């Protein structure tokens, strides 16, 4: 993940804090997060097709 969006998502005011906290992750951790993000995108796309807000919330909580 690009560090700047990660900084924004975590609410860090300084990018060095983001790097300090997240540099200990290894490839397996990164791969797992990418899979979770893909599942979230699939759930979001499916919900948008149905245009059903309740479905979006239910699927989002399953992913997280």
mmCIF file of the N, C-alpha and C atoms, coordinates in Angstrom:
data_MODEL
# 
_entry.id   MODEL 
# 
loop_
_atom_site.group_PDB 
_atom_site.id 
_atom_site.type_symbol 
_atom_site.label_atom_id 
_atom_site.label_alt_id 
_atom_site.label_comp_id 
_atom_site.label_asym_id 
_atom_site.label_entity_id 
_atom_site.label_seq_id 
_atom_site.pdbx_PDB_ins_code 
_atom_site.Cartn_x 
_atom_site.Cartn_y 
_atom_site.Cartn_z 
_atom_site.occupancy 
_atom_site.B_iso_or_equiv 
_atom_site.pdbx_formal_charge 
_atom_site.auth_seq_id 
_atom_site.auth_comp_id 
_atom_site.auth_asym_id 
_atom_site.auth_atom_id 
_atom_site.pdbx_PDB_model_num 
ATOM 1   N N  . UNK A 1 1  ? 0.851   -1.178  0.000  1.00 0.00 ? 1  UNK A N  1 
ATOM 2   C CA . UNK A 1 1  ? 0.000   0.000   0.000  1.00 0.00 ? 1  UNK A CA 1 
ATOM 3   C C  . UNK A 1 1  ? 0.890   1.232   0.000  1.00 0.00 ? 1  UNK A C  1 
ATOM 4   N N  . UNK A 1 2  ? 0.460   2.219   -0.739 1.00 0.00 ? 2  UNK A N  1 
ATOM 5   C CA . UNK A 1 2  ? 1.154   3.487   -0.772 1.00 0.00 ? 2  UNK A CA 1 
ATOM 6   C C  . UNK A 1 2  ? 1.161   4.081   0.644  1.00 0.00 ? 2  UNK A C  1 
ATOM 7   N N  . UNK A 1 3  ? 2.299   4.566   1.136  1.00 0.00 ? 3  UNK A N  1 
ATOM 8   C CA . UNK A 1 3  ? 2.387   5.069   2.507  1.00 0.00 ? 3  UNK A CA 1 
ATOM 9   C C  . UNK A 1 3  ? 1.488   6.274   2.813  1.00 0.00 ? 3  UNK A C  1 
ATOM 10  N N  . UNK A 1 4  ? 1.300   7.155   1.862  1.00 0.00 ? 4  UNK A N  1 
ATOM 11  C CA . UNK A 1 4  ? 0.480   8.343   2.138  1.00 0.00 ? 4  UNK A CA 1 
ATOM 12  C C  . UNK A 1 4  ? -0.985  7.998   2.411  1.00 0.00 ? 4  UNK A C  1 
ATOM 13  N N  . UNK A 1 5  ? -1.625  7.142   1.601  1.00 0.00 ? 5  UNK A N  1 
ATOM 14  C CA . UNK A 1 5  ? -2.988  6.746   1.957  1.00 0.00 ? 5  UNK A CA 1 
ATOM 15  C C  . UNK A 1 5  ? -3.036  6.006   3.290  1.00 0.00 ? 5  UNK A C  1 
ATOM 16  N N  . UNK A 1 6  ? -2.004  5.193   3.568  1.00 0.00 ? 6  UNK A N  1 
ATOM 17  C CA . UNK A 1 6  ? -1.962  4.499   4.854  1.00 0.00 ? 6  UNK A CA 1 
ATOM 18  C C  . UNK A 1 6  ? -1.864  5.505   5.990  1.00 0.00 ? 6  UNK A C  1 
ATOM 19  N N  . UNK A 1 7  ? -1.064  6.536   5.805  1.00 0.00 ? 7  UNK A N  1 
ATOM 20  C CA . UNK A 1 7  ? -0.950  7.598   6.807  1.00 0.00 ? 7  UNK A CA 1 
ATOM 21  C C  . UNK A 1 7  ? -2.311  8.243   7.048  1.00 0.00 ? 7  UNK A C  1 
ATOM 22  N N  . UNK A 1 8  ? -3.006  8.534   5.971  1.00 0.00 ? 8  UNK A N  1 
ATOM 23  C CA . UNK A 1 8  ? -4.326  9.153   6.072  1.00 0.00 ? 8  UNK A CA 1 
ATOM 24  C C  . UNK A 1 8  ? -5.311  8.232   6.794  1.00 0.00 ? 8  UNK A C  1 
ATOM 25  N N  . UNK A 1 9  ? -5.327  6.971   6.387  1.00 0.00 ? 9  UNK A N  1 
ATOM 26  C CA . UNK A 1 9  ? -6.277  6.014   6.967  1.00 0.00 ? 9  UNK A CA 1 
ATOM 27  C C  . UNK A 1 9  ? -6.023  5.766   8.449  1.00 0.00 ? 9  UNK A C  1 
ATOM 28  N N  . UNK A 1 10 ? -4.768  5.809   8.857  1.00 0.00 ? 10 UNK A N  1 
ATOM 29  C CA . UNK A 1 10 ? -4.443  5.572   10.266 1.00 0.00 ? 10 UNK A CA 1 
ATOM 30  C C  . UNK A 1 10 ? -4.536  6.840   11.101 1.00 0.00 ? 10 UNK A C  1 
ATOM 31  N N  . UNK A 1 11 ? -4.614  7.986   10.443 1.00 0.00 ? 11 UNK A N  1 
ATOM 32  C CA . UNK A 1 11 ? -4.736  9.250   11.167 1.00 0.00 ? 11 UNK A CA 1 
ATOM 33  C C  . UNK A 1 11 ? -3.421  9.779   11.712 1.00 0.00 ? 11 UNK A C  1 
ATOM 34  N N  . UNK A 1 12 ? -2.312  9.286   11.189 1.00 0.00 ? 12 UNK A N  1 
ATOM 35  C CA . UNK A 1 12 ? -1.006  9.765   11.648 1.00 0.00 ? 12 UNK A CA 1 
ATOM 36  C C  . UNK A 1 12 ? -0.716  11.137  11.045 1.00 0.00 ? 12 UNK A C  1 
ATOM 37  N N  . UNK A 1 13 ? -0.280  12.053  11.886 1.00 0.00 ? 13 UNK A N  1 
ATOM 38  C CA . UNK A 1 13 ? 0.042   13.394  11.386 1.00 0.00 ? 13 UNK A CA 1 
ATOM 39  C C  . UNK A 1 13 ? 1.420   13.428  10.728 1.00 0.00 ? 13 UNK A C  1 
ATOM 40  N N  . UNK A 1 14 ? 2.264   12.477  11.050 1.00 0.00 ? 14 UNK A N  1 
ATOM 41  C CA . UNK A 1 14 ? 3.623   12.440  10.532 1.00 0.00 ? 14 UNK A CA 1 
ATOM 42  C C  . UNK A 1 14 ? 3.866   11.097  9.842  1.00 0.00 ? 14 UNK A C  1 
ATOM 43  N N  . UNK A 1 15 ? 4.356   11.118  8.613  1.00 0.00 ? 15 UNK A N  1 
ATOM 44  C CA . UNK A 1 15 ? 4.596   9.891   7.862  1.00 0.00 ? 15 UNK A CA 1 
ATOM 45  C C  . UNK A 1 15 ? 5.633   9.014   8.538  1.00 0.00 ? 15 UNK A C  1 
ATOM 46  N N  . UNK A 1 16 ? 6.552   9.604   9.290  1.00 0.00 ? 16 UNK A N  1 
ATOM 47  C CA . UNK A 1 16 ? 7.576   8.799   9.966  1.00 0.00 ? 16 UNK A CA 1 
ATOM 48  C C  . UNK A 1 16 ? 6.941   7.876   11.007 1.00 0.00 ? 16 UNK A C  1 
ATOM 49  N N  . UNK A 1 17 ? 5.864   8.309   11.624 1.00 0.00 ? 17 UNK A N  1 
ATOM 50  C CA . UNK A 1 17 ? 5.148   7.447   12.571 1.00 0.00 ? 17 UNK A CA 1 
ATOM 51  C C  . UNK A 1 17 ? 4.541   6.260   11.839 1.00 0.00 ? 17 UNK A C  1 
ATOM 52  N N  . UNK A 1 18 ? 3.957   6.509   10.688 1.00 0.00 ? 18 UNK A N  1 
ATOM 53  C CA . UNK A 1 18 ? 3.373   5.435   9.884  1.00 0.00 ? 18 UNK A CA 1 
ATOM 54  C C  . UNK A 1 18 ? 4.446   4.418   9.515  1.00 0.00 ? 18 UNK A C  1 
ATOM 55  N N  . UNK A 1 19 ? 5.596   4.894   9.048  1.00 0.00 ? 19 UNK A N  1 
ATOM 56  C CA . UNK A 1 19 ? 6.682   3.990   8.690  1.00 0.00 ? 19 UNK A CA 1 
ATOM 57  C C  . UNK A 1 19 ? 7.199   3.230   9.908  1.00 0.00 ? 19 UNK A C  1 
ATOM 58  N N  . UNK A 1 20 ? 7.309   3.909   11.019 1.00 0.00 ? 20 UNK A N  1 
ATOM 59  C CA . UNK A 1 20 ? 7.817   3.270   12.243 1.00 0.00 ? 20 UNK A CA 1 
ATOM 60  C C  . UNK A 1 20 ? 6.892   2.149   12.701 1.00 0.00 ? 20 UNK A C  1 
ATOM 61  N N  . UNK A 1 21 ? 5.602   2.376   12.639 1.00 0.00 ? 21 UNK A N  1 
ATOM 62  C CA . UNK A 1 21 ? 4.639   1.395   13.117 1.00 0.00 ? 21 UNK A CA 1 
ATOM 63  C C  . UNK A 1 21 ? 4.496   0.222   12.160 1.00 0.00 ? 21 UNK A C  1 
ATOM 64  N N  . UNK A 1 22 ? 4.504   0.468   10.864 1.00 0.00 ? 22 UNK A N  1 
ATOM 65  C CA . UNK A 1 22 ? 4.162   -0.566  9.898  1.00 0.00 ? 22 UNK A CA 1 
ATOM 66  C C  . UNK A 1 22 ? 5.337   -1.207  9.173  1.00 0.00 ? 22 UNK A C  1 
ATOM 67  N N  . UNK A 1 23 ? 6.562   -0.872  9.519  1.00 0.00 ? 23 UNK A N  1 
ATOM 68  C CA . UNK A 1 23 ? 7.697   -1.467  8.823  1.00 0.00 ? 23 UNK A CA 1 
ATOM 69  C C  . UNK A 1 23 ? 8.046   -2.851  9.331  1.00 0.00 ? 23 UNK A C  1 
ATOM 70  N N  . UNK A 1 24 ? 7.473   -3.281  10.432 1.00 0.00 ? 24 UNK A N  1 
ATOM 71  C CA . UNK A 1 24 ? 7.783   -4.603  10.974 1.00 0.00 ? 24 UNK A CA 1 
ATOM 72  C C  . UNK A 1 24 ? 6.978   -5.719  10.295 1.00 0.00 ? 24 UNK A C  1 
ATOM 73  N N  . UNK A 1 25 ? 6.057   -5.361  9.427  1.00 0.00 ? 25 UNK A N  1 
ATOM 74  C CA . UNK A 1 25 ? 5.235   -6.360  8.755  1.00 0.00 ? 25 UNK A CA 1 
ATOM 75  C C  . UNK A 1 25 ? 6.052   -7.129  7.727  1.00 0.00 ? 25 UNK A C  1 
ATOM 76  N N  . UNK A 1 26 ? 5.699   -8.394  7.552  1.00 0.00 ? 26 UNK A N  1 
ATOM 77  C CA . UNK A 1 26 ? 6.400   -9.192  6.556  1.00 0.00 ? 26 UNK A CA 1 
ATOM 78  C C  . UNK A 1 26 ? 5.481   -9.461  5.363  1.00 0.00 ? 26 UNK A C  1 
ATOM 79  N N  . UNK A 1 27 ? 5.991   -10.228 4.402  1.00 0.00 ? 27 UNK A N  1 
ATOM 80  C CA . UNK A 1 27 ? 5.236   -10.492 3.183  1.00 0.00 ? 27 UNK A CA 1 
ATOM 81  C C  . UNK A 1 27 ? 3.907   -11.173 3.474  1.00 0.00 ? 27 UNK A C  1 
ATOM 82  N N  . UNK A 1 28 ? 3.892   -12.140 4.384  1.00 0.00 ? 28 UNK A N  1 
ATOM 83  C CA . UNK A 1 28 ? 2.645   -12.851 4.707  1.00 0.00 ? 28 UNK A CA 1 
ATOM 84  C C  . UNK A 1 28 ? 1.587   -11.905 5.249  1.00 0.00 ? 28 UNK A C  1 
ATOM 85  N N  . UNK A 1 29 ? 1.999   -10.962 6.103  1.00 0.00 ? 29 UNK A N  1 
ATOM 86  C CA . UNK A 1 29 ? 1.058   -9.978  6.626  1.00 0.00 ? 29 UNK A CA 1 
ATOM 87  C C  . UNK A 1 29 ? 0.502   -9.114  5.504  1.00 0.00 ? 29 UNK A C  1 
ATOM 88  N N  . UNK A 1 30 ? 1.364   -8.685  4.607  1.00 0.00 ? 30 UNK A N  1 
ATOM 89  C CA . UNK A 1 30 ? 0.934   -7.838  3.502  1.00 0.00 ? 30 UNK A CA 1 
ATOM 90  C C  . UNK A 1 30 ? -0.004  -8.599  2.574  1.00 0.00 ? 30 UNK A C  1 
ATOM 91  N N  . UNK A 1 31 ? 0.314   -9.859  2.303  1.00 0.00 ? 31 UNK A N  1 
ATOM 92  C CA . UNK A 1 31 ? -0.526  -10.673 1.429  1.00 0.00 ? 31 UNK A CA 1 
ATOM 93  C C  . UNK A 1 31 ? -1.917  -10.859 2.047  1.00 0.00 ? 31 UNK A C  1 
ATOM 94  N N  . UNK A 1 32 ? -1.969  -11.090 3.341  1.00 0.00 ? 32 UNK A N  1 
ATOM 95  C CA . UNK A 1 32 ? -3.249  -11.252 4.040  1.00 0.00 ? 32 UNK A CA 1 
ATOM 96  C C  . UNK A 1 32 ? -4.088  -9.973  3.948  1.00 0.00 ? 32 UNK A C  1 
ATOM 97  N N  . UNK A 1 33 ? -3.464  -8.832  4.125  1.00 0.00 ? 33 UNK A N  1 
ATOM 98  C CA . UNK A 1 33 ? -4.191  -7.563  4.045  1.00 0.00 ? 33 UNK A CA 1 
ATOM 99  C C  . UNK A 1 33 ? -4.700  -7.309  2.635  1.00 0.00 ? 33 UNK A C  1 
ATOM 100 N N  . UNK A 1 34 ? -3.907  -7.646  1.642  1.00 0.00 ? 34 UNK A N  1 
ATOM 101 C CA . UNK A 1 34 ? -4.351  -7.468  0.257  1.00 0.00 ? 34 UNK A CA 1 
ATOM 102 C C  . UNK A 1 34 ? -5.566  -8.354  -0.039 1.00 0.00 ? 34 UNK A C  1 
ATOM 103 N N  . UNK A 1 35 ? -5.579  -9.557  0.483  1.00 0.00 ? 35 UNK A N  1 
ATOM 104 C CA . UNK A 1 35 ? -6.732  -10.436 0.307  1.00 0.00 ? 35 UNK A CA 1 
ATOM 105 C C  . UNK A 1 35 ? -7.967  -9.846  0.971  1.00 0.00 ? 35 UNK A C  1 
ATOM 106 N N  . UNK A 1 36 ? -7.795  -9.290  2.163  1.00 0.00 ? 36 UNK A N  1 
ATOM 107 C CA . UNK A 1 36 ? -8.923  -8.664  2.854  1.00 0.00 ? 36 UNK A CA 1 
ATOM 108 C C  . UNK A 1 36 ? -9.451  -7.468  2.078  1.00 0.00 ? 36 UNK A C  1 
ATOM 109 N N  . UNK A 1 37 ? -8.545  -6.689  1.504  1.00 0.00 ? 37 UNK A N  1 
ATOM 110 C CA . UNK A 1 37 ? -8.963  -5.533  0.721  1.00 0.00 ? 37 UNK A CA 1 
ATOM 111 C C  . UNK A 1 37 ? -9.731  -5.976  -0.518 1.00 0.00 ? 37 UNK A C  1 
ATOM 112 N N  . UNK A 1 38 ? -9.283  -7.054  -1.151 1.00 0.00 ? 38 UNK A N  1 
ATOM 113 C CA . UNK A 1 38 ? -9.963  -7.564  -2.333 1.00 0.00 ? 38 UNK A CA 1 
ATOM 114 C C  . UNK A 1 38 ? -11.364 -8.052  -1.969 1.00 0.00 ? 38 UNK A C  1 
ATOM 115 N N  . UNK A 1 39 ? -11.505 -8.737  -0.848 1.00 0.00 ? 39 UNK A N  1 
ATOM 116 C CA . UNK A 1 39 ? -12.821 -9.194  -0.401 1.00 0.00 ? 39 UNK A CA 1 
ATOM 117 C C  . UNK A 1 39 ? -13.738 -8.004  -0.130 1.00 0.00 ? 39 UNK A C  1 
ATOM 118 N N  . UNK A 1 40 ? -13.185 -6.959  0.450  1.00 0.00 ? 40 UNK A N  1 
ATOM 119 C CA . UNK A 1 40 ? -13.971 -5.752  0.710  1.00 0.00 ? 40 UNK A CA 1 
ATOM 120 C C  . UNK A 1 40 ? -14.442 -5.140  -0.601 1.00 0.00 ? 40 UNK A C  1 
ATOM 121 N N  . UNK A 1 41 ? -13.547 -5.056  -1.583 1.00 0.00 ? 41 UNK A N  1 
ATOM 122 C CA . UNK A 1 41 ? -13.921 -4.485  -2.891 1.00 0.00 ? 41 UNK A CA 1 
ATOM 123 C C  . UNK A 1 41 ? -15.005 -5.306  -3.570 1.00 0.00 ? 41 UNK A C  1 
ATOM 124 N N  . UNK A 1 42 ? -14.897 -6.635  -3.478 1.00 0.00 ? 42 UNK A N  1 
ATOM 125 C CA . UNK A 1 42 ? -15.920 -7.499  -4.064 1.00 0.00 ? 42 UNK A CA 1 
ATOM 126 C C  . UNK A 1 42 ? -17.269 -7.278  -3.387 1.00 0.00 ? 42 UNK A C  1 
ATOM 127 N N  . UNK A 1 43 ? -17.267 -7.213  -2.072 1.00 0.00 ? 43 UNK A N  1 
ATOM 128 C CA . UNK A 1 43 ? -18.503 -6.995  -1.329 1.00 0.00 ? 43 UNK A CA 1 
ATOM 129 C C  . UNK A 1 43 ? -19.103 -5.637  -1.661 1.00 0.00 ? 43 UNK A C  1 
ATOM 130 N N  . UNK A 1 44 ? -18.256 -4.642  -1.780 1.00 0.00 ? 44 UNK A N  1 
ATOM 131 C CA . UNK A 1 44 ? -18.712 -3.294  -2.108 1.00 0.00 ? 44 UNK A CA 1 
ATOM 132 C C  . UNK A 1 44 ? -19.323 -3.256  -3.503 1.00 0.00 ? 44 UNK A C  1 
ATOM 133 N N  . UNK A 1 45 ? -18.669 -3.890  -4.467 1.00 0.00 ? 45 UNK A N  1 
ATOM 134 C CA . UNK A 1 45 ? -19.178 -3.915  -5.844 1.00 0.00 ? 45 UNK A CA 1 
ATOM 135 C C  . UNK A 1 45 ? -20.503 -4.661  -5.916 1.00 0.00 ? 45 UNK A C  1 
ATOM 136 N N  . UNK A 1 46 ? -20.606 -5.772  -5.205 1.00 0.00 ? 46 UNK A N  1 
ATOM 137 C CA . UNK A 1 46 ? -21.850 -6.543  -5.189 1.00 0.00 ? 46 UNK A CA 1 
ATOM 138 C C  . UNK A 1 46 ? -22.986 -5.723  -4.587 1.00 0.00 ? 46 UNK A C  1 
ATOM 139 N N  . UNK A 1 47 ? -22.692 -5.024  -3.516 1.00 0.00 ? 47 UNK A N  1 
ATOM 140 C CA . UNK A 1 47 ? -23.712 -4.208  -2.864 1.00 0.00 ? 47 UNK A CA 1 
ATOM 141 C C  . UNK A 1 47 ? -24.134 -3.043  -3.749 1.00 0.00 ? 47 UNK A C  1 
ATOM 142 N N  . UNK A 1 48 ? -23.183 -2.468  -4.463 1.00 0.00 ? 48 UNK A N  1 
ATOM 143 C CA . UNK A 1 48 ? -23.518 -1.359  -5.352 1.00 0.00 ? 48 UNK A CA 1 
ATOM 144 C C  . UNK A 1 48 ? -24.423 -1.827  -6.485 1.00 0.00 ? 48 UNK A C  1 
ATOM 145 N N  . UNK A 1 49 ? -24.206 -3.039  -6.950 1.00 0.00 ? 49 UNK A N  1 
ATOM 146 C CA . UNK A 1 49 ? -25.078 -3.595  -7.989 1.00 0.00 ? 49 UNK A CA 1 
ATOM 147 C C  . UNK A 1 49 ? -26.505 -3.714  -7.471 1.00 0.00 ? 49 UNK A C  1 
ATOM 148 N N  . UNK A 1 50 ? -26.613 -4.146  -6.236 1.00 0.00 ? 50 UNK A N  1 
ATOM 149 C CA . UNK A 1 50 ? -27.930 -4.322  -5.635 1.00 0.00 ? 50 UNK A CA 1 
ATOM 150 C C  . UNK A 1 50 ? -28.495 -2.994  -5.116 1.00 0.00 ? 50 UNK A C  1 
ATOM 151 N N  . UNK A 1 51 ? -27.575 -2.023  -4.910 1.00 0.00 ? 51 UNK A N  1 
ATOM 152 C CA . UNK A 1 51 ? -27.960 -0.725  -4.370 1.00 0.00 ? 51 UNK A CA 1 
ATOM 153 C C  . UNK A 1 51 ? -28.694 -0.884  -3.039 1.00 0.00 ? 51 UNK A C  1 
ATOM 154 N N  . UNK A 1 52 ? -28.138 -1.736  -2.192 1.00 0.00 ? 52 UNK A N  1 
ATOM 155 C CA . UNK A 1 52 ? -28.760 -2.075  -0.918 1.00 0.00 ? 52 UNK A CA 1 
ATOM 156 C C  . UNK A 1 52 ? -27.794 -1.712  0.211  1.00 0.00 ? 52 UNK A C  1 
ATOM 157 N N  . UNK A 1 53 ? -28.073 -0.650  0.938  1.00 0.00 ? 53 UNK A N  1 
ATOM 158 C CA . UNK A 1 53 ? -27.186 -0.165  1.999  1.00 0.00 ? 53 UNK A CA 1 
ATOM 159 C C  . UNK A 1 53 ? -26.995 -1.198  3.103  1.00 0.00 ? 53 UNK A C  1 
ATOM 160 N N  . UNK A 1 54 ? -28.034 -1.935  3.440  1.00 0.00 ? 54 UNK A N  1 
ATOM 161 C CA . UNK A 1 54 ? -27.929 -2.935  4.499  1.00 0.00 ? 54 UNK A CA 1 
ATOM 162 C C  . UNK A 1 54 ? -26.937 -4.023  4.108  1.00 0.00 ? 54 UNK A C  1 
ATOM 163 N N  . UNK A 1 55 ? -26.968 -4.446  2.875  1.00 0.00 ? 55 UNK A N  1 
ATOM 164 C CA . UNK A 1 55 ? -26.029 -5.464  2.403  1.00 0.00 ? 55 UNK A CA 1 
ATOM 165 C C  . UNK A 1 55 ? -24.598 -4.965  2.483  1.00 0.00 ? 55 UNK A C  1 
ATOM 166 N N  . UNK A 1 56 ? -24.384 -3.706  2.189  1.00 0.00 ? 56 UNK A N  1 
ATOM 167 C CA . UNK A 1 56 ? -23.037 -3.137  2.254  1.00 0.00 ? 56 UNK A CA 1 
ATOM 168 C C  . UNK A 1 56 ? -22.519 -3.258  3.678  1.00 0.00 ? 56 UNK A C  1 
ATOM 169 N N  . UNK A 1 57 ? -23.292 -2.862  4.637  1.00 0.00 ? 57 UNK A N  1 
ATOM 170 C CA . UNK A 1 57 ? -22.862 -2.904  6.027  1.00 0.00 ? 57 UNK A CA 1 
ATOM 171 C C  . UNK A 1 57 ? -22.580 -4.328  6.478  1.00 0.00 ? 57 UNK A C  1 
ATOM 172 N N  . UNK A 1 58 ? -23.459 -5.264  6.162  1.00 0.00 ? 58 UNK A N  1 
ATOM 173 C CA . UNK A 1 58 ? -23.263 -6.650  6.571  1.00 0.00 ? 58 UNK A CA 1 
ATOM 174 C C  . UNK A 1 58 ? -22.000 -7.236  5.981  1.00 0.00 ? 58 UNK A C  1 
ATOM 175 N N  . UNK A 1 59 ? -21.758 -7.014  4.713  1.00 0.00 ? 59 UNK A N  1 
ATOM 176 C CA . UNK A 1 59 ? -20.584 -7.571  4.067  1.00 0.00 ? 59 UNK A CA 1 
ATOM 177 C C  . UNK A 1 59 ? -19.305 -6.878  4.538  1.00 0.00 ? 59 UNK A C  1 
ATOM 178 N N  . UNK A 1 60 ? -19.373 -5.593  4.824  1.00 0.00 ? 60 UNK A N  1 
ATOM 179 C CA . UNK A 1 60 ? -18.202 -4.880  5.313  1.00 0.00 ? 60 UNK A CA 1 
ATOM 180 C C  . UNK A 1 60 ? -17.779 -5.444  6.660  1.00 0.00 ? 60 UNK A C  1 
ATOM 181 N N  . UNK A 1 61 ? -18.719 -5.740  7.533  1.00 0.00 ? 61 UNK A N  1 
ATOM 182 C CA . UNK A 1 61 ? -18.361 -6.262  8.839  1.00 0.00 ? 61 UNK A CA 1 
ATOM 183 C C  . UNK A 1 61 ? -17.814 -7.691  8.743  1.00 0.00 ? 61 UNK A C  1 
ATOM 184 N N  . UNK A 1 62 ? -18.251 -8.455  7.759  1.00 0.00 ? 62 UNK A N  1 
ATOM 185 C CA . UNK A 1 62 ? -17.697 -9.788  7.575  1.00 0.00 ? 62 UNK A CA 1 
ATOM 186 C C  . UNK A 1 62 ? -16.232 -9.700  7.175  1.00 0.00 ? 62 UNK A C  1 
ATOM 187 N N  . UNK A 1 63 ? -15.895 -8.741  6.344  1.00 0.00 ? 63 UNK A N  1 
ATOM 188 C CA . UNK A 1 63 ? -14.520 -8.593  5.872  1.00 0.00 ? 63 UNK A CA 1 
ATOM 189 C C  . UNK A 1 63 ? -13.613 -8.124  6.985  1.00 0.00 ? 63 UNK A C  1 
ATOM 190 N N  . UNK A 1 64 ? -14.060 -7.139  7.735  1.00 0.00 ? 64 UNK A N  1 
ATOM 191 C CA . UNK A 1 64 ? -13.232 -6.574  8.804  1.00 0.00 ? 64 UNK A CA 1 
ATOM 192 C C  . UNK A 1 64 ? -13.141 -7.582  9.900  1.00 0.00 ? 64 UNK A C  1 
# 
